[in-house]
Amino acid sequence: MKIPNNVSIKHLLSFATVAEHGSFTAAANTLHLTQSTLTTQIKQLEANVGLELFDRTTRSVQLTGAGESFLPVAQRLLGDFQTAIEDLSAQAQIKQGKIKLASSPSMLSGVLPGLVKSFREKQPNIHFLMREESAGHIENLVREGSVDFGIGGTHSDHPDLSYTPLLTDQYGVVTLPDKPLSNWHSLIPDQLIWLSTDTGIRTELERLYAQHNLPIDLGKIELEVSSPAALAAMVSVGLGASLIPALAASTAAFDALKFTPLENPRLLRTIYLIQRQGRALSPASQSFIDQIKQHLCEQPLPQGVRPQNDLLTNF
């Protein structure tokens, strides 16, 4: 459909206001226009559509048949335009909108639920879409624009993504409460349960093991699971112990288990805020990110978890 190039909102508003008042003089006063300017706008509209919309006499201004047909259309368009502008304004004031994010399981299960609750108490019309993903999938979702931002661990240094460190957490061992382990050398390889190779935690552990020459043969792994919740279930029935970061160990799935941070060497994981370079966030998303950073700096964190120094400086 071809829309006349010279028809604008001001023409529709002028037409609807003249129709409402039945007078060019009254309409011009309402719109704070000179009568000649208003008359010009109506003539421009009529010229563009090729029809007269008003019958003009020295005493009155009345709609023609075409004008009567067009009036509800013009009023609807003006209403839709006003609604659209109000919606944009509401988003700018963080009153409504959508926040889409992808996160590691430990952040999504541990830190984010309370933050989402407090954010929605203040902004109940904000819609959240949150996806639990592995590190590689988080990056892909951010790159393709399926989510506004991601929060995750190990990353690939994609040039079109930015990585802002949020926190570090220390690796340790999770066991049954009555079977604690205190150091790397007490770990028995065939009694360890591992996360599978498609997880960020496993990828980083393999890198750290190679870097620090730790005394466990990764080629002799016998039991693997694909999620921290499944790992906790395996440990809970006595199948063995497992190595995980402190933040993962702080989630509800591990409540009945004991987590012991391991030293010498101390292995740390960094959690990043991941964004696409050059993409502006909505006011709602930016406000939620600010709340995450503030929470990490001001609220107590689990044993072995601490915010990055840059966050502490900024807050």
Summary of the structure (lengths in Angstrom):
residues: 315
radius of gyration: 31.0
end to end distance: 53.4
largest distance: 102.1
contacts: 947
relative contact order: 0.13
helix: 48%
strand: 21%
